[in-house]
Amino acid sequence: MALTQHGDLVSLDAPVPTCCGRDGRVSYVLCRRCDAPICADCRTSSRLGHVCPRCVTELRDADSTLVAPPLPIGTIVAALVLLLGGVAQMLSPDLNRHLAYAPFATLVEPWRILTGLLSFAGASLVPTMIIAVIALVLCGAVVESLRGLPGFLTTALTSGIAGSASVYLVTGSESSAWYSGVVGPDAAIAGLIVAGAGAAMTLHRLAHLVPLLAAALMIGASAVLVAPVPLVAVAGGTTAAALIEIVRAFFHKPQRALMPLMVSGLVAWALVIIAFLIRTLLL
């Protein structure tokens, strides 16, 4: 007898289960409808759980709603929070001064590193807010459907905070930008686009690249036509998300497995914290 990676006892004499869609690929993950083994590339997330290609076809032929992917609850909640934050700033413009992240606030008001992800500023608040919410829904739904809620939250928060860290690193205390409120949700959205593209290409779900491209075009158009996007913050968020994808590439496990997520997230967070500490010591 031996233990599988899920803690189940199996006989060493039992045949090794191979994917029903790809001969020779070992998989201990079973279809929730017919119990056939399915690998990471062949399984589809549905409201039943992971199902095999044959069951997906049968459910679609029967017009079943069970084959629909799980609702991206995390993305919906995040979009609502961002929308409500924008409406609150529209009704009370002074609120932005207490939410927006500025480099000087890193040590005196560190909570702004998080609240800054919800901040909008300027006369173009309404169109900027609408574009950001739609872009978040487009890329967040892709990441959450392919990587799950933990993957969505880890990428969004890490990328957003890395965006603040980037601004903090490149801004000098003698500059007027040291006291200017910046960032917003763009760094987090850029990180989600990178994570979604990485997951879609890894799992060969190229159709998911379409909403990601739409989100990227919306953010780009917003930067040109509506309000400037903090490029330094976006670069930091993109770099953090790319780092997570690179670390995950060394794990030969399902995309929703928590171990690669935890390791890649910890590596990205460690680098962000080190960057904050180095900049603080140099002040």
PLY file of the C-alpha trace (Angstrom):
ply
format ascii 1.0
element vertex 283
property float x
property float y
property float z
element edge 282
property int vertex1
property int vertex2
end_header
0.00 0.00 0.00
1.10 3.59 -0.55
-0.20 7.11 0.00
-1.15 9.40 -2.88
-0.53 13.15 -2.74
-4.11 13.53 -1.47
-3.57 11.10 1.41
-5.53 8.19 -0.11
-4.29 4.60 0.29
-3.70 2.80 -3.01
-2.32 -0.60 -3.82
1.06 -0.73 -5.50
-0.32 -3.53 -7.69
-3.25 -1.42 -8.90
-2.95 0.06 -12.39
-1.91 3.70 -12.49
-4.90 5.85 -13.54
-4.33 7.71 -16.80
-6.29 10.57 -18.28
-9.31 9.58 -20.32
-8.49 12.28 -22.85
-4.69 11.98 -23.08
-3.31 8.44 -23.00
-0.32 8.01 -20.76
-0.81 11.08 -18.58
-1.15 10.01 -14.95
-3.99 11.68 -13.06
-5.65 10.93 -9.73
-8.28 13.63 -10.27
-11.64 12.08 -11.21
-14.55 13.50 -13.15
-17.32 14.39 -10.71
-19.94 12.95 -13.08
-18.46 9.69 -14.40
-15.33 9.16 -12.22
-12.98 9.01 -15.24
-9.41 10.21 -14.56
-8.76 13.67 -16.05
-5.54 15.66 -16.28
-5.15 19.41 -15.77
-5.41 20.13 -19.50
-8.57 18.07 -20.08
-10.73 18.91 -17.09
-13.30 21.68 -17.13
-14.51 23.52 -14.03
-18.27 23.41 -13.72
-20.89 23.76 -11.02
-20.54 20.03 -10.45
-16.79 20.34 -9.97
-14.14 19.12 -12.45
-15.68 17.19 -15.35
-14.16 15.35 -18.33
-14.56 16.40 -22.00
-17.17 13.70 -22.73
-19.37 14.83 -19.86
-18.96 18.47 -20.90
-20.24 17.58 -24.37
-23.17 15.58 -22.99
-24.17 18.34 -20.58
-23.99 20.97 -23.30
-26.05 18.80 -25.67
-28.67 18.57 -22.94
-28.57 22.38 -22.50
-27.60 21.87 -18.89
-26.57 24.91 -16.87
-24.37 22.65 -14.72
-21.55 22.92 -17.26
-21.38 26.67 -16.70
-18.24 27.68 -14.78
-18.60 28.57 -11.10
-19.60 32.16 -10.44
-16.51 34.34 -9.83
-17.68 35.45 -6.39
-14.36 37.08 -5.46
-14.30 39.14 -8.66
-17.91 40.26 -8.18
-17.27 41.34 -4.58
-14.03 43.15 -5.53
-15.80 44.99 -8.37
-18.63 46.04 -6.04
-16.14 47.30 -3.43
-14.29 49.27 -6.11
-17.57 50.67 -7.45
-18.83 51.67 -4.00
-15.47 53.27 -3.20
-15.67 55.32 -6.41
-19.25 56.41 -5.69
-18.28 57.43 -2.14
-15.42 59.56 -3.51
-17.77 61.09 -6.06
-20.20 62.10 -3.31
-17.42 63.21 -0.94
-14.35 64.41 -2.91
-12.35 64.96 0.31
-12.51 61.21 0.95
-9.84 60.66 -1.68
-7.29 62.48 0.47
-7.74 59.80 3.14
-7.71 56.84 0.74
-5.08 57.67 -1.88
-1.61 56.28 -1.45
1.30 58.73 -1.45
4.93 57.76 -0.74
5.14 59.89 2.42
2.26 57.91 3.97
4.16 54.60 3.88
5.47 55.00 7.43
2.93 57.38 9.01
-0.29 55.95 7.51
0.65 52.49 6.14
-2.99 51.43 5.66
-3.05 53.66 2.58
-1.03 50.99 0.77
-4.30 49.02 0.68
-6.89 51.82 0.55
-4.93 53.36 -2.32
-6.12 50.48 -4.51
-9.65 51.94 -4.26
-8.73 55.58 -4.88
-9.75 57.68 -7.87
-8.80 61.31 -8.35
-9.52 64.16 -10.73
-12.43 65.47 -12.75
-12.53 62.24 -14.77
-13.47 60.12 -11.75
-16.68 58.65 -13.21
-15.32 57.35 -16.56
-12.10 56.18 -14.87
-14.12 54.29 -12.26
-16.41 52.65 -14.83
-13.50 51.53 -17.01
-11.59 50.16 -13.99
-14.60 48.18 -12.75
-15.29 46.65 -16.17
-11.60 45.79 -16.70
-11.45 44.22 -13.24
-14.47 42.04 -14.00
-13.05 40.92 -17.35
-9.58 39.89 -16.14
-10.64 38.86 -12.62
-13.24 36.40 -13.89
-10.60 34.70 -16.07
-8.08 34.39 -13.23
-10.67 33.16 -10.75
-12.11 30.58 -13.17
-8.65 29.15 -13.96
-6.84 29.64 -10.66
-9.63 29.83 -8.08
-10.42 32.48 -5.46
-7.06 32.18 -3.59
-5.17 32.74 -6.85
-7.30 35.77 -7.69
-6.85 37.37 -4.26
-3.12 36.62 -4.07
-2.42 38.10 -7.51
-4.61 41.18 -7.06
-3.28 42.14 -3.62
0.36 41.33 -4.38
0.29 43.26 -7.66
-1.50 46.23 -6.11
0.90 46.51 -3.19
3.90 45.98 -5.49
2.62 48.95 -7.48
2.72 51.11 -4.35
6.19 49.79 -3.52
7.41 50.76 -6.99
6.20 54.34 -6.57
7.79 54.47 -3.12
11.12 53.22 -4.51
11.48 55.67 -7.38
10.11 58.82 -5.71
12.50 61.04 -3.78
11.49 62.85 -0.60
12.59 66.15 -2.16
10.09 65.72 -5.02
6.55 67.11 -4.97
5.37 63.62 -6.02
6.39 62.42 -2.54
3.22 64.04 -1.18
0.94 63.43 -4.17
-1.76 60.78 -4.03
-1.22 58.15 -6.71
-1.77 54.47 -7.64
-5.40 53.24 -7.74
-6.52 49.81 -9.03
-4.46 49.86 -12.26
-1.48 47.94 -10.83
-3.75 45.18 -9.51
-5.64 44.97 -12.82
-2.36 44.80 -14.78
-1.21 41.96 -12.52
-4.47 40.08 -13.08
-4.08 40.42 -16.85
-0.59 38.89 -16.64
-1.80 36.07 -14.36
-4.79 35.35 -16.58
-2.61 35.20 -19.68
-0.18 32.84 -17.94
-2.98 30.52 -16.81
-4.74 30.57 -20.18
-1.58 29.65 -22.08
-0.54 27.00 -19.55
-3.94 25.31 -19.71
-4.36 25.90 -23.45
-7.54 27.94 -22.90
-6.73 30.52 -25.56
-10.33 31.78 -25.70
-9.74 33.32 -22.29
-7.19 35.67 -23.83
-9.99 37.67 -25.48
-11.41 39.27 -22.30
-7.84 39.84 -21.06
-7.00 41.69 -24.26
-10.20 43.72 -23.93
-9.26 44.68 -20.35
-5.75 45.71 -21.43
-7.14 47.83 -24.28
-9.62 49.51 -21.94
-6.88 50.46 -19.47
-4.69 51.71 -22.33
-7.52 53.76 -23.82
-8.32 55.18 -20.39
-4.70 56.26 -19.95
-4.70 58.07 -23.29
-8.21 59.53 -23.42
-9.45 59.87 -19.84
-6.75 60.07 -17.17
-3.05 59.22 -16.94
-2.19 55.81 -15.54
0.69 55.61 -13.00
3.12 53.75 -15.24
5.59 53.05 -12.43
2.85 51.40 -10.37
1.62 49.38 -13.36
5.19 48.22 -14.03
5.54 47.10 -10.40
2.23 45.22 -10.45
3.09 43.55 -13.75
6.51 42.50 -12.47
5.06 40.98 -9.28
2.45 38.99 -11.24
5.10 37.80 -13.71
7.27 36.67 -10.80
4.38 34.63 -9.40
3.87 33.00 -12.81
7.58 32.17 -13.12
7.68 30.53 -9.69
4.48 28.58 -10.40
6.02 27.24 -13.62
8.40 25.10 -11.53
5.48 23.18 -9.96
4.01 20.27 -11.88
0.71 20.44 -10.07
-2.86 21.47 -10.97
-3.33 25.19 -11.46
-5.56 25.45 -8.39
-3.12 23.64 -6.06
-2.35 25.75 -2.99
1.33 24.85 -2.59
2.62 26.62 -5.74
0.31 29.52 -4.94
1.68 29.84 -1.40
5.32 29.55 -2.46
5.02 31.99 -5.37
3.02 34.44 -3.28
5.54 34.32 -0.44
8.43 34.92 -2.85
6.69 37.94 -4.37
5.73 39.32 -0.95
9.27 38.83 0.37
10.68 40.89 -2.50
8.08 43.64 -1.98
8.87 43.82 1.76
12.62 43.85 1.07
12.11 46.71 -1.40
10.19 48.71 1.23
12.88 48.05 3.85
15.77 49.00 1.55
14.08 52.26 0.54
13.25 53.06 4.18
16.84 52.48 5.32
18.14 54.72 2.53
15.98 57.65 3.58
0 1
1 2
2 3
3 4
4 5
5 6
6 7
7 8
8 9
9 10
10 11
11 12
12 13
13 14
14 15
15 16
16 17
17 18
18 19
19 20
20 21
21 22
22 23
23 24
24 25
25 26
26 27
27 28
28 29
29 30
30 31
31 32
32 33
33 34
34 35
35 36
36 37
37 38
38 39
39 40
40 41
41 42
42 43
43 44
44 45
45 46
46 47
47 48
48 49
49 50
50 51
51 52
52 53
53 54
54 55
55 56
56 57
57 58
58 59
59 60
60 61
61 62
62 63
63 64
64 65
65 66
66 67
67 68
68 69
69 70
70 71
71 72
72 73
73 74
74 75
75 76
76 77
77 78
78 79
79 80
80 81
81 82
82 83
83 84
84 85
85 86
86 87
87 88
88 89
89 90
90 91
91 92
92 93
93 94
94 95
95 96
96 97
97 98
98 99
99 100
100 101
101 102
102 103
103 104
104 105
105 106
106 107
107 108
108 109
109 110
110 111
111 112
112 113
113 114
114 115
115 116
116 117
117 118
118 119
119 120
120 121
121 122
122 123
123 124
124 125
125 126
126 127
127 128
128 129
129 130
130 131
131 132
132 133
133 134
134 135
135 136
136 137
137 138
138 139
139 140
140 141
141 142
142 143
143 144
144 145
145 146
146 147
147 148
148 149
149 150
150 151
151 152
152 153
153 154
154 155
155 156
156 157
157 158
158 159
159 160
160 161
161 162
162 163
163 164
164 165
165 166
166 167
167 168
168 169
169 170
170 171
171 172
172 173
173 174
174 175
175 176
176 177
177 178
178 179
179 180
180 181
181 182
182 183
183 184
184 185
185 186
186 187
187 188
188 189
189 190
190 191
191 192
192 193
193 194
194 195
195 196
196 197
197 198
198 199
199 200
200 201
201 202
202 203
203 204
204 205
205 206
206 207
207 208
208 209
209 210
210 211
211 212
212 213
213 214
214 215
215 216
216 217
217 218
218 219
219 220
220 221
221 222
222 223
223 224
224 225
225 226
226 227
227 228
228 229
229 230
230 231
231 232
232 233
233 234
234 235
235 236
236 237
237 238
238 239
239 240
240 241
241 242
242 243
243 244
244 245
245 246
246 247
247 248
248 249
249 250
250 251
251 252
252 253
253 254
254 255
255 256
256 257
257 258
258 259
259 260
260 261
261 262
262 263
263 264
264 265
265 266
266 267
267 268
268 269
269 270
270 271
271 272
272 273
273 274
274 275
275 276
276 277
277 278
278 279
279 280
280 281
281 282
